[in-house]
């Protein structure tokens, strides 16, 4: 396990994007956690829980196929709607890149770009192995989900890409998805990222649903 999994507070905290946070508050389907607690509260994701998520994501799937299909259909539909809000309400423009590395050196650069210019760069998922269920073409569902996550999670809260910050953005973004889509959203926004941080290896994307006791 990576030493980063031992981290207990958000390591990268910078200026939040107030307009994006107000939009999250208007869209949330249930009460939000206090952004101050998400930005500065300790122990959002315990070491043991992170290790459990990594073991689940790297192991076999036990979720019934019809439930996975239903969840991912809901995730695709809800992601499309949220992405439309990002564009229409916040006026965010996305410039897709096609290089071998991410266009930003860190989350602070990404979030500063969004706050100052309402633009962001994103290395399109079309360059990688396609997701088994989500449209991975340029500007497809997988790209849109990452935009939604970056805008309503990282930029709105002003948090980085470290493990605790990623989990904090999930605790905010989860409120934007219905219970039907939330398990699939957890797989995409928590499972893959936590496994990468915990193991140091980029995992193969999968379509799955987490056990109920993992779904925060």
HUSULMO-V364044 format. One record per backbone hydrogen bond with DSSP energy under -0.5 kcal/mol. NH is the residue of the N-H (numbers start at 1). CO is the residue of the C=O. If there is no record, write none. Layout:
nh=NH co=CO
nh=NH co=CO
This chain:
nh=2 co=198
nh=5 co=2
nh=6 co=3
nh=7 co=4
nh=13 co=11
nh=14 co=158
nh=17 co=155
nh=18 co=16
nh=21 co=17
nh=22 co=18
nh=23 co=19
nh=24 co=20
nh=25 co=21
nh=26 co=22
nh=27 co=23
nh=28 co=24
nh=29 co=175
nh=37 co=34
nh=38 co=34
nh=39 co=35
nh=40 co=36
nh=41 co=37
nh=43 co=8
nh=50 co=46
nh=51 co=47
nh=52 co=48
nh=53 co=49
nh=54 co=50
nh=55 co=51
nh=56 co=52
nh=57 co=53
nh=58 co=54
nh=59 co=55
nh=59 co=56
nh=67 co=64
nh=68 co=64
nh=69 co=65
nh=70 co=66
nh=71 co=67
nh=72 co=68
nh=73 co=69
nh=74 co=70
nh=75 co=71
nh=76 co=72
nh=77 co=73
nh=78 co=74
nh=79 co=75
nh=80 co=76
nh=81 co=77
nh=82 co=78
nh=83 co=79
nh=84 co=80
nh=85 co=81
nh=86 co=82
nh=87 co=83
nh=88 co=84
nh=89 co=85
nh=90 co=85
nh=91 co=87
nh=92 co=86
nh=93 co=118
nh=95 co=120
nh=96 co=94
nh=97 co=122
nh=110 co=106
nh=111 co=107
nh=112 co=108
nh=113 co=109
nh=114 co=110
nh=115 co=111
nh=116 co=112
nh=117 co=113
nh=118 co=113
nh=118 co=114
nh=119 co=113
nh=120 co=93
nh=122 co=95
nh=124 co=97
nh=124 co=122
nh=127 co=124
nh=128 co=125
nh=140 co=137
nh=142 co=135
nh=144 co=140
nh=145 co=141
nh=146 co=142
nh=147 co=143
nh=148 co=144
nh=149 co=145
nh=150 co=146
nh=151 co=147
nh=152 co=148
nh=153 co=149
nh=154 co=149
nh=155 co=150
nh=156 co=151
nh=157 co=153
nh=158 co=154
nh=159 co=154
nh=160 co=12
nh=166 co=162
nh=167 co=163
nh=168 co=164
nh=169 co=165
nh=170 co=166
nh=171 co=167
nh=172 co=168
nh=173 co=169
nh=174 co=170
nh=175 co=172
nh=176 co=173
nh=177 co=174
nh=181 co=178
nh=182 co=178
nh=183 co=179
nh=185 co=181
nh=186 co=182
nh=187 co=183
nh=188 co=184
nh=189 co=185
nh=190 co=186
nh=191 co=186
nh=192 co=187
nh=194 co=190
nh=195 co=191
nh=196 co=192
nh=197 co=193
nh=198 co=194
nh=199 co=195
nh=200 co=196
nh=203 co=201
nh=208 co=206
nh=214 co=211
nh=215 co=211
nh=215 co=212
nh=216 co=214
